[in-house]
Amino acid sequence: MELNMVSLCSGVGCIDLAASWFGIRTVLFCEIDPFARRVLEKRFPGVPIISDIRDVNVQTVKEATGLERIDIVCGGWPCQPHSVAGERQASKDERDLWPEFRRVLRDLRPRWFVGESVRGLLSSETGRFFGGVLRDLAQLGFDVRWSVHGACDVGAPHRRERVFLLAYTNEK
């Protein structure tokens, strides 16, 4: 059984490329950056791209894909509000897109969610922000697991640690 996936804040499609190696088909991208969209068009010809996450909803996904049900939503929301290299404004930062991710998950009701962000997410707003993400996912009916992995864990010569979330629901 092939699984389908909607990719939010897709970048150049690295998560999607890896997912394709396991038979998961990305059916829609959402990416605002013009260069990244060009890379997606080249890597995944014919897959629709919505540029603004605020335009992703049940109707636009159904129109773009023809699908009634999405199996997986994945994405890494912007890290700048949480990065220890920045001002760490978290929910006060206009670039914080977690509320949009939450809305898309509520609207699309996928069985799986795969999320990624910087390690600073764990300490944003003294941990309250990450606690809110976990609470939001639980309220949407997801069972969530999370962990931190560095690029060095897969052979890169630097740490570049990231928080990964894997959430699942039994809801039909």
Secondary structure, DSSP 8 states (H G I E B T S, - for coil): --EEEEEES-TTSHHHHHHHTTTEEEEEEE---HHHHHHHHHHSTT--EES-GGG-SHHHHHHHH--S--SEEEE---STTT-TTS---GGGSTT--HHHHHHHHHHH--SEEEEEEEGGGGTGGGGHHHHHHHHHHHHTT-EEEEEEE-GGGGT-SS---EEEEEEE----
